[in-house]
Amino acid sequence: MGKGPNAKKGAKIFKTKCSQCHTVEEGGPHKQGPNLYGFFGRQSGQADGYSYSSANKKSGVMWGEDTLFEYLENPKKYMKGTKMVFAGLKKPQDRKDLIAYLQKSCSA
C-alpha cells in the first residue's frame, strides 16, 4: 500500500504540470483550460464562461477522487475527444497527491 496523499507535493505537481492551463482560486480566470474552483462533485463541462469540447460536456463525468484518479492517468483515453493536451500522470502517488491538493484548493 502506498503512502497517503500529500497535498504539499500535489501543489508542486500542480505548479509544474497544470498551472500553465488552469487556475484554482475562486473567481480565477480561465486559461487554456477552465478555472477549477468548485469542480469537485460537479459534472464535467460546467464552469461558466469556458468553451468545453462537446466530448467533455457530453461525458456526464462527476468529478471526484475516483474519476479524477482515472482521468489524470490518461485524459485522452478516459475522455475521447477532450481538448486537454496533457499526457497524464502515470504514477499513482502523483495522482493521489495532486487530487489531495485540488480538494484543498478548489473547495469553498
Summary of the structure (lengths in Angstrom):
residues: 108
radius of gyration: 12.9
end to end distance: 30.7
largest distance: 40.7
contacts: 292
relative contact order: 0.24
helix: 42%
strand: 2%
